[in-house]
Amino acid sequence: MIRCIIACRVFEDALGFLEIPRRFPDLQIRYLPAHLHLRPDELRRRISLEIAEAHRRKERACCLFGQCFPGIDTALHALSVPRIACSHCFEIFLGTERYRRMTEAVPGSFFLEKRLLLNFDEYCWQPLELYDPMMRSWYFEHYRRVIYIRQPLDPDLMDQARRVASRLSLSLHVEDANYEELEAKLVSILAKDDF
């Protein structure tokens, strides 16, 4: 039986770097646009449609998303679709323990990865009206820093990261991604006979 992963597009470079398509040639990967996070109901609908299509094609499906809309685990459980567990997409780029330590050490960290950084105006600046100083203050009053999660396949994005941090009046910290936990979770679920 063919298997598929329905994943957020933020994971595309990570799965490519880990050579998941080469290592699991029977695996289909279907990416959904990251901007769907701006509309959780639409994200829920699109994931459900992808699962229905996978079932129609007689594929076993799993999801690679954080808790990106309320009740994601309940919705997936009802469809008998496992989720590669993480509370937040950024968590899986860093590893659960490292992510926990970072967020506890400095509550109010605004995380960025390549796609969010490259599309900051489209995903954040315009829809959240951050060009308005009052809106920017309202959204970011409790944030203390920007953390750019640099991935191995990223081009040099330091100028963009500095610009975003400056626009938000936050300090910039750079953390290199570590895919060990992501790889372990993927290999674990892909090794199961029932998936």
N, C-alpha and C positions, 0 to 999 in steps of 0.2 A: 504494500500500500504506500502511496506517495504521502509524504508529510509536508506540512507547511508551517512556517512561523509568520504570524502577523505582527509586524513590529513598527514602532515609531521610527521615522526616517533618521532621527538623531543617532540611531545605532548602526547605520549603514557602514560608516568607515570602520567602526569597531569590528563588525562581523567580517568585513573584508580583510582587515589586518589580521584577524584570527584565522583567516582562510576557511571559514565555516562552509561556504559553498563548495570548495574543493574537497574538504574533508568529509562532507556529507552530500554526495552528488545527487541523491534522491530527494533532497530537501528543496522545497520551494520557499522563497522568502518574499513576502509581499509587504512593502513599506507604505505606511500612511503618512501624509504630510504632517510635519511637526506643528504647523500653525493651527491644527484642529484642537490643540490644547486651549486655544482662546474660546472655543465653543464646545464645552464638555458634552452637551446633548448631541451635537453633530458627531463628535468623536465616538460616542457610544453607538450611534446609528451606523457609522462607517465600519466600526469593528464588527458589529452584528452582521452587516451585509457581507463582509469578507468571510466571516465564519460560515454563513449560509452558503456562499459560493464554494468554499472549501468542502463543505459537506456534500453539496451537489456534485462536486467532482470526485467524491469518495476519498477525500484527503483527510488525514488526521491533522488537527490544527492545535497550535499553542500560541500564546500571546507573549510578546516582549514589550511590556509597558509598565510604568510605575502605576501607582494608584491615581491615575490621571483623570478619572471622573468618579463621582460618588457611587459606591456600590459596584465597582468593577469586578471584584471577586465573586459577589453574589450573582451578577449577570453571567460571568463566564462559567461558574459552577452549574448554573441552570442549563447551559449549553454543553456541559461536559468537556470544557476546554480549559486546560491548565494554563496558568500564568507563571512565567519565570519571575519569581517574587523579588520585589524591591519596593520600597515605599515611594521612591522618587527616581526618575530616570538618572539624575545626576549621582545618586547614591551608587548605582551599579558601575558608573565610570570610575569611582574612587574606592569602592569596597565599603561594605556596611559599617565596619568598625571605624575606619578612617573618616568616613562621612559623619558618623555620630560624634566623634571627637571634635571635628572641625565646627560643627553646628553648635555643640555645647560650649566650646571654648569662646566662640564669638557668635552669640545669637544675633540674627540679622545679617546673614550672608546671602547676597544675591548671586546665584550661580549662572554662568554663561558657558556654553560650548560653541563650537564652530558655527553651526547653523543659526543659533540665536544671536551670536555676535555679528555675523554677516547680514542678518535680516533684522537687526535691532529696531530700525525705524519702522519697518512694516509690521513687526510682531508686537512691539512695545510702545515706541515713541508716539506713533500716530494713534493707534486704537485706544491707548490709555491717556491720550492728550498730555503727554509728559512735557510738551513744549510750553505748557502753561505752568509757571512756577508754583502756583498753589496746588495744582494736581500732582506735580512732581513731589512737592513737600508732603502731601497727604499720603501718596503711595509709598514713599521711601523714608518717612520720618523715623522708622524703627530699624532701618538698615544701617549697617556700619561699614560694610565692605563689599566689593565685587570680587568674586572668585572666578577666574577664567580657568576652566578645565582644559588644558592643552592635551590633545591626542596625538599619537605618533604620526598620523597622516596629515595633520593640519599644516597649511602653509604658515608663513610668518604673519600672525595676526596681532602682534603686540601693539602696533599703532592703533588699530581698531579697539582693542581692549582698553588702552589708556584713554581713548576718546570717550568711550561709553562711561568709564568710571568718572572721568572729569565732568561729563554732562550730568551725572547723577550726584556729583559732589561726594563721592565715596573713594576710599583707598582701594587700590588694586592689588590683588594677590593672585599668583599663578600657581596652579597645582597640576602636575603631570598625571594623566590618567593611568590607572592600573587595571588591566582587563582580567586579572587572574580570577576574581570572583565571577565575573560574567562568563568567562570560558568554562569554569567548573560547573556553573548552573546549566549552561547550554549542553555541555557534554553529558551531564547527569540526566537531563530530561530526554535528550536524543538517544541515549543508550537504553532507555526503557523499552521493553517489548511491546507495551500497550501504546507506545507513541511512535 
